[in-house]
């Protein structure tokens, strides 16, 4: 009944950018030091910001709750270091806006240890109790979306989930965070899967891994506990294979409908690093106060995979890793779906899977030219959209038409269209801006 498709399955369209993973994929995860001041934003997730439960001047211990969820679509925040609450105020974010944050000055010689909390007993806890524990641990999607995990796992009453998909593809160039988590934390992953199976009611799980990580897939297969209904499937190396709709199509041959969710085809997908954090934190009753991040790119001297405390200022992280003098641009994430940073004075958040830095040699791009209607972007789009037409509509400000007639909101901004465009049109940036306008207008009208 649950047979996988052909060996190394994939999806239609897509592209093959350079993987650029050799510099870091074999480097073990290293613990990162504390910065002189940690900045913990209260909104590191989709939904409402958390509410501070500490005051200025208060001493806190590493892992202590410092902000509580404000409603269902919100998660808790925990102290990344033992220290003193220096102030509660505004801090810059990736979107250029200022948002509420808690500033913590770590104690000199502060330990990396985290105290034990109240465990979430897998055998005794109900599905709802596990969801509350995940929310209380502050866990969000660590693949970059930062969607509250407990919300994603809340299965609609009219749906039955038959497959849990664990996404270990990590197709973004330069990033090897998930790769190292799969190598170094397999038991955390399997423990996390046990919690996820109980929450979703799914009878089985599939871990999807790209063919360029075949040795990782083999090691995971060998380590799967005998009583755990988990298989490991190797999919073709192609970008954006790690997008959940693409992975579901490759593994199961199911098409998530336009505007729909994986649960519409009886599937729940969870990033492998998120799964590992569930397995690492819940048995100890701890909150997430650090995460694994890849620091890479041509402009970084000490490239690597680091377990970095949440709230570490990006400038401190870059200085620790070492920057080349001709550093030109830093992307939060990878070069395909990541965002170029307007400032280095932003803190690392739960959704930061990595950052890549480039020199002037890689960022001196040619100018934009008019669209020549070559259709390369149409052939590349994994969702069969028409990026050329969408780009022309965006240029003329016809945003509602982009959404109503050409399915703009289905675009997940993978950047494949921009990558192949011979005219160097920044298509994905225009789509991102258009989507923001459409959503604001619709929110105002509702």
Secondary structure, DSSP 8 states (H G I E B T S, - for coil): -----STTB--SS-B------TTTTTS-EEE----SSEEEES--SSSS--EE---TT-EE-TT-EEEE--SSS---EE-SSSEEEEEEEEEE-TTS-EEEEEEEEE-TT--S---------TTT--HHHHHHHHHHTT-B-TTTT--BHHHHT---TT----EEEEE----STT--HHHHHHHH-HHHHHHHHHHHHHHH--S-EEEEEEGGGHHHHHHHHHHS-TTS-EEEEEE---BTTTSHHHHHHHHH-----TT--GGGGTEEEEEHHHHHHHHHHGGGT----EEEEEEESTTBSS-EEEEEETTBBHHHHHHHH-B-TTEEEEEEB-TTT-EE-S-S--B--TT--EEEEEEHHHH------------HHHHH-TT---HHHHHHHHHTT-HHHHHHHH-GGG-----HHHHH-TT---HHHHHHHHHHHHHHHHHHH-
